[in-house]
Amino acid sequence: MPNRASTSQADTNCAASNQKVQRYLLAAGFLALFFANQSVLVLAVPFYQMTLALDPVWLSLAIAGPMLLGSSISGFVGRASDRCQSRFGRRRPFLLAGVLGLSLSFVLMWQVPADWPPLWQLGYFSLLSLLFFLALPLLAVPLSSLVFEQTPDPQQRTAVFGLASAVQKLGSLGYQWLVPLSQLALFSSFQQGVRWVGALTGTLLIALPGLLLAFRARETNHASNHKAAPATQPQVAPRDSLSLLRQRPLLRWLMLLCLLQLCGCAFVATLDYYLLVYAMNQADLVAGSWWKALLSSGYALAGLAFVPVLGWSNARFGAVRTLYWVFLLNLLGGAAKWWLYQGEPTYWLLFDAVLCSAAWTAMAMLIPPLLAQTEPAGSTAYGAVSALHHWVVSVSAALSMLLSGLALNTLGFAASAGAAQADGVLNAMRLLLSGGTVLCSFFALLVLWHVQRLQFLEEHR
């Protein structure tokens, strides 16, 4: 008979193997979520605005409005998935519905007839955009909750989000190439290329990894044995998540940090595409898209390289001190953008990625574990925190889109003018890109000082 030591070792190895499989399944879910979050914006601007010539403000509203409406149900999804008692588990029914809704609406989003009037095209896109962003929290909120429930150890959570961030960075190597792929001579037109690329993205990069997660991911034992909530528990409402901001000061400052990077820096970062196309490539969409894809690949590779660096720094110095040097680097990158985005494009543009990619990696890798730490010890209801995070991410993305459209119109940008933009327009874009990154990074450093102060007070209470 095998001795107890060998049996125990075998059980330990089996548990470690199962845990590793679960982490890869979660990473597959984050890959689907990444392409769901990024691909709409990547294809919408060159397709609906630069090609079909829809007004940038109306296009921004067609994305931002549905995004805000979709994020408004995050609280419902979070509480409902915490309380769900289906035989398939608490999270799986929501994950499945979210993946199917996202993939189907994304495929249909790019099938708009090219000969329709602009108003009809805008209405078609708005409707599919609404369905898409209503499905997004069904995937995003339960996915984060699954990660939080895997382990109470902050370092292990950081490791899981580190793996997820690495997978997303690998996805970043491809997502900006969706536009150049759509421009290949293989397709009869750019519109046909977008239709095919959109269909393949929705099927292979959203549906396939998302369904793998939904069918194979395992909930933790205490999560699956979660008892039904008492009948006296309040009904699910969006304010359940928002009320956490009033109760937890540390959570407020962390969410403000998310807003500064995901809204402020993301808003000004949208201008680099316009500078690459209209200022540095004389309105050549093909050449500008190629340089944008190359820059995004640089961001992906640099961000991937920062994953182990951030993991080491987090283990050695803690998350907040790590974020300090990350945003100092981001501030320097913002200043460098002023010189990098002048003249004809060169490979020096990749220096932008070296300086600024760490901040985006940190938002995916370090912020979620910090948010989970604000939940009381022993909690099994992470839906509210996950919902709040998704809501802030969505609101940030929506505001950045609106601000981008308003900025383009305010500055006097006109796509029809090509490279012959009005005097000062392109320089104003460059100033906004550079100065906006510097200011947001500076305010992020101030927020981190408050976060560190609150952590100190809580530790010595």
C-alpha positions, 0 to 999 in steps of 0.5 A, a space after each residue: 500500500 502507498 504510504 501517507 507521505 506519497 499520497 499526500 504529495 500526489 494530492 498536493 501535485 494534483 491540486 497545484 496542477 488544477 490550480 494552474 489549469 484554472 489560472 490559464 482558463 481565467 487568462 483565456 477569459 481575460 483575453 476575450 475581455 481584452 478584445 471585447 474592450 479594445 476592438 470596437 474602438 480600434 475598428 470604429 474610428 477608421 471604419 465609421 469616421 475616417 472611411 464612412 465620414 461620420 461626425 466624430 462627436 456623433 460617433 463618440 456618442 454612439 459608443 459612449 452612450 451605450 457604454 454608460 448604459 451598459 455599465 449602469 447594470 454592473 451593480 445588478 450583475 455583481 449582486 445577482 452573481 453573488 446571490 445566484 443559486 443555479 446548478 451551474 454555479 454562481 458565475 457561469 450563467 452570466 459568463 455564458 450569456 455575456 460571451 454569446 452576446 458580445 460575440 454576436 453583436 460584435 460580428 454584426 456591428 461591421 455588416 452595415 451596408 455602405 450605401 445607406 445614408 449616414 443617419 441610418 449607418 449611425 443608428 445601426 451602429 448605435 443599436 449594435 453598440 448598445 447590445 454589445 455594451 449591455 453584454 460586456 458587464 456579464 463577462 467582466 464582473 463575474 470574471 473579476 469575482 472569480 479571480 478574487 475568490 481563488 485565494 485571499 493572498 494579495 501576492 497570489 492575486 497579483 500573480 493571477 492578474 499578472 498572467 492575465 495582463 501578460 495574455 492581454 499584452 500578447 493580444 495587444 500585439 494583434 489588435 491594432 493590426 486589425 485595420 491593416 489586415 482589413 486593408 489587404 488586397 485580398 479584400 475587394 474594399 476596406 469595408 469588406 475587409 472590416 466585415 471579415 476581420 470583424 467576423 473572425 475577431 468576434 468568433 475566434 478571439 471573443 467567443 472561443 476563449 470566452 466559451 472555454 472559460 464559461 464551460 471549464 472554469 471552476 468556482 472555489 468551494 466556498 463560492 460554490 457552497 455560498 448560501 442563499 442570501 436572507 430574504 431581508 437582504 436589499 434588492 439588487 441595485 446599482 447604488 449597492 456598489 456606489 455606496 462602497 465609495 462612501 464607506 471606504 475612503 481608500 476605495 475612493 482614491 483608488 477609483 480616482 487613480 483609475 479615472 486619471 489613467 483610464 480616462 485622462 491618459 486614454 483621452 489624450 492618447 486617442 490623438 496619437 492616431 490622428 497625428 500619425 495619419 494626418 501630421 506625420 503621413 500626410 493623411 495616408 490612412 494605410 501608412 498611418 494605420 501601419 505606424 499605429 499598429 507598430 506603436 501598439 505592438 511596441 506597447 504590447 512588448 514593452 508591457 509584457 516585459 514589465 509584467 515580471 518587473 512589476 511582480 518583483 517590485 510589488 513583492 519587494 516594495 509593495 503595490 503603492 511604491 511600485 505605482 510611484 515609479 510607474 507614474 514618474 516614468 509615465 510623466 517623463 513619457 508624456 513630456 517626450 511625446 512632444 518631440 516624438 510626434 513631430 516630422 516624419 515617423 521614425 522608429 524613435 516612436 517606440 520610445 513612447 512605448 518604453 516609457 508609458 507602457 508600464 502604467 497600462 500594465 500596472 492598471 491591469 496587474 496591481 489595481 484589482 488586487 488593491 481593490 480586493 483588499 478593501 473587502 472585509 476579511 472572509 468575504 465571499 461577495 466580491 461582486 460589488 467591488 468587481 461591479 464598481 471597478 467595471 463601472 469606473 472602467 466603462 465610465 472612463 472609456 466613455 468619457 475619453 471617447 466623448 472628450 476625444 470627439 469634442 476636442 477634435 471638433 473644438 480644435 477645428 479638425 476636419 477629416 475631409 481636409 486631409 493633411 491640409 488642416 487649419 493652422 495650429 490644429 495639429 500642433 494643438 493635438 500634439 500639445 494636448 497629447 503631451 501635456 495631458 499625459 504629464 498632468 494626469 501622471 502628476 495628479 496620479 502621484 498626488 493620489 498615490 500619496 493619499 492612498 499610502 497615507 490611508 494605508 498607514 492609518 489603517 495599519 496603525 489603527 
